[in-house]
Amino acid sequence: MEEKVFKGFVLRIPGVARATIVLVENELHDKPYALLEDVFVEEEYRGQGNGRKISQMAIDKAKELGCYKIVCTSRYGRDYVHGLYESLGMKKHGYSFRLDFH
């Protein structure tokens, strides 16, 4: 059995925003995909385009790393985040499921 190693990158706008992307490889594709997680903008810097900037940085990094797609999740009711992702060219696709381990 072969085990794959995941690569993760934390992108930062120092003191303002951060986002994490994790590269995922699978046997169905010859290129990895990126999972965008933990996009966060410090409260005092919200509403100034920093969420867009850090998200675009993540998209650019995924392209640079040869990913064939980038995937992100967002909770229900966060319409402003959904609108941001859609404005960056992302499309709603399927459902996301989660199981928490306590």
C-alpha positions in Angstrom: 0.0 0.0 0.0 1.3 3.4 -0.9 0.7 6.4 1.3 0.4 9.9 0.0 1.8 12.9 1.7 -0.3 16.0 1.9 1.2 19.4 1.5 -0.2 22.4 3.3 0.5 26.1 2.9 -0.5 29.0 5.1 -0.9 32.2 3.1 -0.7 35.5 5.0 -1.2 39.2 4.7 0.8 39.9 7.9 -1.5 41.1 10.7 -4.5 41.3 8.4 -5.6 38.0 7.0 -4.6 34.3 6.5 -5.8 31.2 4.6 -4.7 27.6 4.4 -4.6 25.4 1.3 -4.0 21.7 1.4 -3.0 19.8 -1.7 -4.8 16.5 -2.1 -3.7 13.8 -4.5 -5.9 10.9 -5.6 -5.7 8.1 -8.1 -8.4 9.5 -10.4 -6.4 12.5 -11.5 -2.8 13.0 -12.5 -2.7 16.4 -10.7 -3.6 17.4 -7.1 -6.5 19.6 -6.1 -6.4 22.3 -3.4 -8.7 22.5 -0.4 -9.1 26.1 0.8 -9.6 26.3 4.6 -9.6 28.7 7.4 -9.9 32.0 5.5 -9.8 34.6 8.2 -9.6 38.4 8.2 -8.9 40.3 11.5 -12.0 42.2 12.5 -10.6 45.7 12.0 -9.6 44.9 8.4 -12.9 43.4 7.3 -14.9 45.2 4.6 -11.7 46.5 2.9 -11.2 43.8 0.2 -8.8 41.7 2.3 -11.0 38.5 2.1 -10.9 38.8 -1.7 -7.2 39.4 -1.7 -6.3 36.4 0.5 -8.7 34.2 -1.4 -7.2 35.2 -4.7 -3.7 34.6 -3.3 -4.9 31.0 -2.5 -6.3 30.5 -6.0 -3.1 31.8 -7.5 -1.0 29.5 -5.3 -3.1 26.5 -6.3 -2.6 27.3 -10.0 1.1 27.8 -9.4 1.3 24.3 -7.7 -0.4 22.7 -10.7 -3.7 21.9 -9.1 -6.6 21.1 -11.4 -9.2 22.7 -9.1 -9.7 24.4 -5.8 -12.5 23.5 -3.4 -13.7 25.4 -0.4 -16.6 25.0 2.1 -18.6 27.6 3.9 -21.4 27.3 6.5 -25.0 28.0 5.7 -26.1 31.6 6.3 -22.7 33.2 5.4 -24.1 34.8 2.3 -21.4 37.5 2.1 -18.7 34.7 2.0 -20.7 32.8 -0.6 -21.0 35.9 -2.7 -17.2 36.5 -2.4 -16.4 33.0 -3.6 -18.9 33.3 -6.5 -17.4 36.6 -7.5 -14.0 34.9 -7.7 -15.4 32.5 -10.3 -16.3 29.6 -7.9 -19.6 27.7 -8.4 -21.8 26.0 -5.9 -21.2 22.3 -6.4 -22.7 19.5 -4.3 -22.9 19.2 -0.6 -20.3 19.1 2.1 -20.7 16.7 5.0 -18.9 16.7 8.3 -18.4 14.4 11.3 -16.9 16.0 14.4 -14.7 13.9 16.7 -14.9 15.2 20.3 
